[in-house]
Amino acid sequence: MSGIDCKRTLGPQNDCDKPVTKQEVAPREGDIRFVQLERELRANEDRWDAVLANPFMGITVLDKNQYFITTNSTFQAMVGYTEDELKKITPLDITPANERETNRILFNELQQGKRQHFELVKRLQRKDGQLIWIQLYVFRIADRAATGQHTFGMNFDITEKMQAQDALQAAQAELARSAHVSRMGAMTASIAHEVNQPLAAVVGFGSAGLRWLEQTPPAIDKARECLKNIVRAGQTAADVLEGVRAMFKSKKLVNVSIDLNQLIEEVLTLVQGAVKKHDIAVRTELDRAIMPVTGNRVQLQQVLFNLVTNAIEAMETVADRTLIVKSERENSDRARVAIEDSGTGIEPHHIDKIFGSFFTTKADGMGMGLSICRSIIESHGGRLWASSSRSRGTVFQFTLPTGPSQSK
């Protein structure tokens, strides 16, 4: 009999006719492991592709000599180079010269194992020459194909952020400069105001003295009195300037015992020219029993001068012009001074605002006089306020402690 007996060779009947399928062949263990590795490799490749495809982060991988091995499209767009162009250069080649040494040191320390990573805010120069700012995070990754390490970098373009910060700093610097100029302007205007008053008195008394001398016969006594007033006004101007100089030298102003009634009389003498010019009746009600106060004479004279001058100016448009200046003892340890005019008065809604800086009801006013006056009085431990007169006009009043200095 020729051939192979299928029944005897392969077993039961019909086994010979049954096809052998792939599913029934038991897979080898090595094959299973290979499939698992292949799947893991594909998964890793998918994850890496996802990282490279990140549109917000530039990815770079460098070799041990710092040359680019891999870059993603985000980084390429960031610096304006193609992938092939980047493979021929290093990050130092697109780093400004004054930043290269820092980059080189950090990279060497990373390669030598002295550090595991570093962070850096730096600039890169694009292919078109434009400089951009980046936030850089760098760390080492193992290179299984070689003995060295690869360097993995994540690059974030923060150019807009840095430009915004620069713009903000510039705006803040400009604001600070403007504020400084404003303060200096206000201070200059205030100083000019304080000096201008005694200078105006000098001119007024000088003119009056000349008129007395031109009479026939010359009124020598009257001219002599004008000369005395000129000397007083000149001394007042000198005292103001000395106070300004002391302020800029951080020199503490001297506090002395002051007779308020005498100070009032001195100020009224200084404004005598304006009083006569505007035909103002002046009435004083001075309490001779009040105790002296302790403070800076020039500063308190400035307060009185400003308040009296304001009262005179407030009466320019009225027919009946009366200025009343009072002093009295408020209680056992305080003195009060009141300056009352018969002018047009202050609008009720302005009463609480007039002591604020830069607030003024005058067309050419700076709004600093009353603010400075209040600051001076408060620095002497007193209080300054304004109210409407019972008849018409305005009353400015301030209190000061008598006895030892209350200055802060």
Secondary structure as the mmCIF struct_conf table of DSSP 4:
data_model
#
loop_
_struct_conf.conf_type_id
_struct_conf.id
_struct_conf.beg_label_comp_id
_struct_conf.beg_label_asym_id
_struct_conf.beg_label_seq_id
_struct_conf.end_label_comp_id
_struct_conf.end_label_asym_id
_struct_conf.end_label_seq_id
BEND BEND1 GLY A 3 GLY A 3
HELX_RH_AL_P HELX_RH_AL_P1 CYS A 6 LEU A 10
BEND BEND2 PRO A 12 PRO A 12
TURN_TY1_P TURN_TY1_P1 GLN A 13 ASP A 17
BEND BEND3 LYS A 18 LYS A 18
HELX_LH_PP_P HELX_LH_PP_P1 PRO A 19 THR A 21
HELX_RH_3T_P HELX_RH_3T_P1 LYS A 22 GLU A 24
BEND BEND4 VAL A 25 VAL A 25
HELX_LH_PP_P HELX_LH_PP_P2 ALA A 26 ARG A 28
HELX_RH_AL_P HELX_RH_AL_P2 GLU A 29 LEU A 52
TURN_TY1_P TURN_TY1_P2 ALA A 53 ALA A 53
BEND BEND5 PRO A 55 PHE A 56
STRN STRN1 GLY A 58 LEU A 62
TURN_TY1_P TURN_TY1_P3 LYS A 64 ASN A 65
BEND BEND6 GLN A 66 GLN A 66
STRN STRN2 PHE A 68 THR A 71
HELX_RH_AL_P HELX_RH_AL_P3 SER A 73 VAL A 79
TURN_TY1_P TURN_TY1_P4 GLY A 80 GLY A 80
HELX_RH_AL_P HELX_RH_AL_P4 GLU A 83 LEU A 86
TURN_TY1_P TURN_TY1_P5 LYS A 87 LYS A 88
BEND BEND7 ILE A 89 ILE A 89
HELX_RH_3T_P HELX_RH_3T_P2 PRO A 91 ILE A 94
BEND BEND8 THR A 95 THR A 95
HELX_RH_3T_P HELX_RH_3T_P3 ALA A 97 GLU A 99
HELX_RH_AL_P HELX_RH_AL_P5 ARG A 100 GLN A 111
TURN_TY1_P TURN_TY1_P6 GLN A 112 GLY A 113
BEND BEND9 LYS A 114 LYS A 114
BEND BEND10 GLN A 116 GLN A 116
STRN STRN3 HIS A 117 GLN A 125
TURN_TY1_P TURN_TY1_P7 LYS A 127 ASP A 128
BEND BEND11 GLY A 129 GLY A 129
STRN STRN4 LEU A 131 ALA A 142
TURN_TY1_P TURN_TY1_P8 ARG A 144 ALA A 145
BEND BEND12 ALA A 146 GLY A 148
STRN STRN5 GLN A 149 ASP A 157
HELX_RH_AL_P HELX_RH_AL_P6 THR A 159 GLU A 214
BEND BEND13 GLN A 215 PRO A 217
HELX_RH_AL_P HELX_RH_AL_P7 ILE A 220 PHE A 248
TURN_TY1_P TURN_TY1_P9 LYS A 249 SER A 250
HELX_LH_PP_P HELX_LH_PP_P3 LYS A 251 ASN A 255
STRN STRN6 VAL A 256 ILE A 258
HELX_RH_AL_P HELX_RH_AL_P8 LEU A 260 LEU A 270
TURN_TY1_P TURN_TY1_P10 VAL A 271 VAL A 271
HELX_RH_AL_P HELX_RH_AL_P9 GLN A 272 LYS A 277
TURN_TY1_P TURN_TY1_P11 HIS A 278 ASP A 279
STRN STRN7 ALA A 281 LEU A 286
TURN_TY1_P TURN_TY1_P12 ARG A 288 ALA A 289
HELX_LH_PP_P HELX_LH_PP_P4 ILE A 290 PRO A 292
STRN STRN8 VAL A 293 GLY A 295
HELX_RH_AL_P HELX_RH_AL_P10 ARG A 297 ALA A 314
TURN_TY1_P TURN_TY1_P13 MET A 315 THR A 317
BEND BEND14 ALA A 319 ASP A 320
STRN STRN9 THR A 322 ASN A 331
TURN_TY1_P TURN_TY1_P14 SER A 332 ASP A 333
STRN STRN10 ARG A 334 GLU A 340
BEND BEND15 GLY A 343 THR A 344
HELX_RH_3T_P HELX_RH_3T_P4 PRO A 348 HIS A 350
TURN_TY1_P TURN_TY1_P15 ILE A 351 PHE A 355
BEND BEND16 GLY A 356 GLY A 356
TURN_TY1_P TURN_TY1_P16 SER A 357 PHE A 358
BEND BEND17 THR A 361 LYS A 362
TURN_TY1_P TURN_TY1_P17 ALA A 363 ASP A 364
BEND BEND18 GLY A 367 GLY A 367
HELX_RH_AL_P HELX_RH_AL_P11 GLY A 369 SER A 379
TURN_TY1_P TURN_TY1_P18 HIS A 380 GLY A 381
STRN STRN11 ARG A 383 SER A 388
BEND BEND19 ARG A 390 GLY A 393
STRN STRN12 THR A 394 PRO A 401
STRN STRN13 THR A 402 THR A 402
BEND BEND20 GLY A 403 PRO A 404
#
